[in-house]
Amino acid sequence: MRLPSILSRYISKNFFLAFLGSLFVLIALILLFDVIDLLRRASSEESMTFGDVVGLGLLKLPQMVPVILPFAVLIGALVTFYRLSKSNELVIARSAGLSVWNFLMPVFVVTFLIGVFNVTVFNPFSATMRQKYDMMEGLKFDNQTGFSWSSKGLWLREKKGDNPIVVHADAVHQRERDLYLKDVSVLVLNPNETLSVQVESPAGRLTGNTLVVAEGILFTEDGQKKDSAAFSLPTELNLDKIMQTFEEPEEISFWELPSFIRLLDRSGFSSIRHKMHFYTVLSSVLYLLAMVFIAAMFALSPNQRQGGILMKVSGAVLFGFLLFFVSKLTAALGTSGGLPIILATFGPSIVMIFVAVSVLLHLEDG
């Protein structure tokens, strides 16, 4: 029997409002703990104000939303199902010939739309906010890095005495433990940040903590042009530090990740962390649907007069955390190469959905 449209809209509205309420409460708790942690860190920084701390907390908040979103869906679904059960609306609907799948369909549709919005719209916003947070945190807590690498090339800035040095390469490629640079520019600046000397070279190589620049052309401060012999430049960076300072996958928009992954592959760097993040974001829609199945498994019992609500809610939350920890475990195995990426990201949600469907079929049909 098909669910009447008015009942479908009613269930959808109840679930969406319960989801928003749960999400708001969880966000408020996360923000409170983040502000407390930032206040602790800022206690040793005289220039930090309470406004700076709150601003950093708000910038950090969007990156936590994808973590709490599944639990907001789980709590919202539990609240919706128990509210409908308490008012006997589900009992009346069942007596009219509606099945559990009819009740779930509106919740599935709303959850699917939430998941799609999270992937396509909120994820790019979260990545932008994370970049701003990392930048502001570096400024406020003085832990900035002088390295940047993207599709526009490599940038390296260090200070040698009173003279800052900026190195740029149009392209990079890793070979064993060395990093080979193409079309290198070395800019030596005066203490007042004006250009002192510029060297243009077709190639360079970062080996250990030494940057070796091949023969090229030197431009002096007054504009004279000279030949430049090959030279070495000591640097605090090496290949290991460069790998650590790559943009975190969470700082890159879902839409930009495929091109960044291709860039890493072309340059000889490992892209497995970024691939894992891409498929994790993609599978998050299925993850949210699995949370609805968990809620239904515990909250849509045919006999709602059995009691034990606290036990059922605890069981649903326990299964939700179980799915969360298994997903983290398989993600770690996928990153280390122990599991195929698709299986590591989609597997836990699919298994949980199959388990929940089996339980619901048993409860519905006996």
N, C-alpha and C positions, 0 to 999 in steps of 0.2 A: 504494500500500500504506500502511496506517495505521501510525503509529509506536506500538509497544507502550508501555503506560502506565509500566512499570518503567523503560524506557529514557528516556522523556520526563522522568520525575522525576529520573533520574540526570543528564541533561544540564542540567536546570533548576538542580539543586543545585550542580553544578560551576560553572555560569555565575554564580550568585548569590554563591557564596563568592569567586570570582575578582573579581567586581565590588566586593564589600565590601573585599577586600584592596587593590585598586587605589585605591578611594576613600579608604581610611584613609591610604595613603602620600601621596596628593596633598594631603589635608587637613593632614597633618603638615608637609609642605613649605610650604604656604600660611601656616600658623600661624607657622612659624619665620621666614619673611620678614616677615610683618606685625609680629611682636614686635620684630625687629631695626629695622624702620622706626620703630615707636613709641618704641623706646629712643632712637633718634637724635633724634626730636622732643622727647622728654621730658628730654633732657640739659640744656635751658635752663629747665626747670620744677623748682624746688627742692622743691615739695610732692609731686611725683610719685614713687611708690615702684614697685619691680619688680612688686609685686602688682597695682597699678593698671594697669601696662602689660599684664600677662598678662590681666587682666580685660577690658581694652579689646580685646585681640586675640581673645579668645573671643567677645565680643559681635559683632565684625566678621566672624568666621568664617562664620556661616550665609549671609551675603550673597554669599560667594564660592563656596558649594557649587553653585548652579545653573550657574556658569561651568565648573567642573571636572567636573560630573556627566556630560556627554556623553563626555569623554575617559576617565572611569572605565568607562563602558559599553563604549567602543571597546577599551580595554585588556583588560577582563574577557572580552569576546567573543573577542579574539585568543588570549588565554591558554587559554580553554576549547577552541576549535577546534584549536589546535596540540597541546594535551595529548591530546585524543581521537585526533588523527592519529598522534601519536608512539606511542601504545599500540595502534595498528592497529584501534581500535574503529570508526572511521569506515569503514575498508576492509571490515571484516566486515559492517557494517550495509549498505554499498553492495552487497556481494555477495548480501545477502539481499533485495535489491530496493528498498531505501529510497533516496529521492532527497535532494538537498540541501535541498529545501523541508521534508522531514520533520525534518531536523536543526535547521533554523532555527526551526520553530514553537515549541518550548519556550522558546527564547531570546527570541523575539518576545513571548510571553505575559509572561515575567518583566519584560522591558524596558517593556512597556506598563503593567504594574502599578507599576513604579518611577516612570514618568512621571506616572501619575495621582496617586500618593502625593505626588510633588513639587509638582504643581499645587494639589491640594486641601488638603493638610495642611502640607507643609513650607513652602510659599510664605507663608501667613499667619504662621507662626512666624518665618520669615526677616524679614518686614516688621516684626514687633514688635521683634526683636532689633536691626534697623537703626535704628529709632526710639530705642531705648535707647542704642545706640552713639553716635548723633549727639548725644543729650542729654548723655551722660557726656563725650564729647569736647569739647563746648562748655563744660562745667563745668571740666574738667581743663586745657584749653588756652585758656580764656577767649576763646572766639570765638562766643558765643551771639548770636542775633538777637532783637530785641524784637518780632518780628512773628509772628502765628499766624493762620491762616485755615482754616476747615473748614465743615461743614454747620451748625455752631452760630454761625457769624458770624465777624467779623474782630475780632482783639484786637491792640492796639498799645500798647507800653509804652516810654516814654522818660523821661529825667531832665533836668529843667530847673532848673539850679542844685542846690539841696538837696531840691527837691520832685519826686518821681516823678509822672508823669502817665500814666494808663491810659485808652485810648479803645476803646470797643466799639461795633460796629454789627451789627444783626441780619442784614442782607443787604447785598451789594455788587453793583454792576453797572458794567462798563467801557463807556465811550462815548468813542471816539477816544482821546485821551491823558489823559482824566480818569477818576477812579474815584468813582462816586456811591454814597453811603452812606445806608442807611435805618435809622431809629430809633437815633440815636447817643447814647451815654452817654460823658461826659467826667468822669473822676475825678481830682481833684487831691489828692495825698496829702501828709501831713506827713513830715518826715525819718524819723520812727519808724514810717512805713507806716500811720498812722491817717488816716481820711478828713478832708479839710479842706473841699473844695467838690465838689459834684456837679452837672453840667449834663445835662439830658435834652432832646434836640432830635429832631424828626421826620426831619431830613435833614442831610446834610453832603456835602462834596465834597473830594477830594484832587486838587489841581491843582499840578503841579510838586512842590516841596518845601513846600507850604502846605496845611494842612487847614482848610477853611472850614466852620464850624458855623452852621447857620441859627438863627433865633430859637427860644427854648425856655423851659424852667423851670430855675431855679437853686435848689439846696438848700444852705444853709450848714451849718457844723459843728454849730451848736446846733439844727438842725432847722427853721430858718425857710425859707419858700418865697417866691421872688421871680421876676419875669420876667427872662429873660436875652436881651440883644440879640445879634445875630449877631456872631461874632468869628472871627479867624484865628489859627491855631496853627502856628508853624514846626515842621517835622519833618525828620529826616534821611532819611526814606523818600520814595520816589517810585514811580511805576508800574513802572519798570524793575527797581528793587530788590525790589518786591513780587513781580514775576514770577519773579525769581531765588530768592526765599525760599519759594515754594510747596513743598509736600511733594513730594519726588521720587517718581516712580511706584513705585520699589522699596520705598518706605516704606509703601505701601498694600497691604493684603491683596487677593489675587485676587478674593475675594468682595465686597469693598467698592469695587473699582475702577469697576464700571458706574455706581453711584450717584454717585461722585465725578466721573466724566466728565459725567454729566447736570448736576451742580451747576456745573461749569465752563462747560458750554454755555449754561446759563440765565443765567450771570453775564456772558457775553460774552467770556470768556477762551478762548484756544486750548487744546484738549484733545488735540491730535494726539500729544504725547509719551506721555500716559497711555493713549490708544488703542493706540499702537504697543506699549507694554509689556504691555497686556492680551492682545493677540493673539500677542505673542512668547511669553508664558507659556503660552498655550493651544496654540501650535504646538510647544512644547518636547517634547511626547510624540512627535510625528512626527520631530523632530530626533534624539531618542534612537534611534528605529527606523532612521533613516538611518545612524547610526553602526554599528549591527549589520550592515546591508547592506554597509557599507564593509569591515568586518572579514571578512565572509563572502566578499566579492569577492576578497580576497587570501589568505585562510587555508583556503578550501575547494576548492582545486584538486584535480581528480580524481587526478592523479599527485603524491602528496606526497613521492616520492623524487627529485623534480627538484632539491631543495636550494634555495639562495638564500633561506633563511628571513629573514636580516637584510634583504635587499632587499625582501621582501614586507612585513615589519613596517614598514620605513621608508616604503614606498609607502602602507600603510594610514594611518600617522600623518600623512603628507603630505596625503592626501586628507581626513583629519579636520580638519587645520588649514585646508585650502582651503575646506571647508564652513563652518568657523568664520568665516573672513575674509569670504567671500561673504555670509554671513548678516549680519555687521556692516555691510558695504557697502550691502546692500539695506535694512537697517534705517535707515541714515543717509539713503538716498534716500526711504524712506517717510516719515521725520520731516520732511524738507524739502518733501514733496509731489511728488517726482519719480516715485514709484511708488505705485500703490494699496496700502493697508495690508495687505490680504489677500495680495496677490502678494509684497509685501516680506517678510512673516513666514513664509508657508507655501511660497513658491516655491523657495528654495534646497534645502530638504529633499526636496521632491517631485521636483525635477530629479535630485538625487543618487540617490534611490531608483530612478528610471527607468533611470539609467545603470548602477547596480549590478545591477538585475534583468536588463538586456540582457546584461551580462557573464556573469552566473551562468547564464543560459539558453544562452549560447554554450559555456561550459565544460561544462555538464551534458549538452547534447545534441549538442555538436560543430558 
